[in-house]
């Protein structure tokens, strides 16, 4: 009985994460965020989250618009707020932490400089969440 409850809980968490990812990607796409990628970190021991979603904006205004769009979409559809945000004032690299999913919104030149996709090269691989099945 306990095993079944645990399994059901894991399935619910997985479904909730999929819904969260979908709303985040929709929020990015709604304001023309660019180069959306998702890194699956679940195979990495001692990871800080399960997924990174990374995208780019063309300016600080665009990055801010992506940030606001994601927050609004997730809040409205899933009634969730990020547990933490960073970088909102400068809008060069903005982070939204939804515990299981962390979103990185970069200005293009900042993303190229830090290249976090390469930094997390141990992950299962890059997944384009826009092309999910």
Secondary structure by P-SEA (a helix, b strand, c coil): caaaaaaaaaaaaaaaaaaaaaaaaaaaaaacccbbbbbbccccccccccbbbbbccccaaaaaaaaaaaaaaaaaacccccccccccccccbbbbbcccbbbbbbcaaaaaaaccccccccccccccccccc
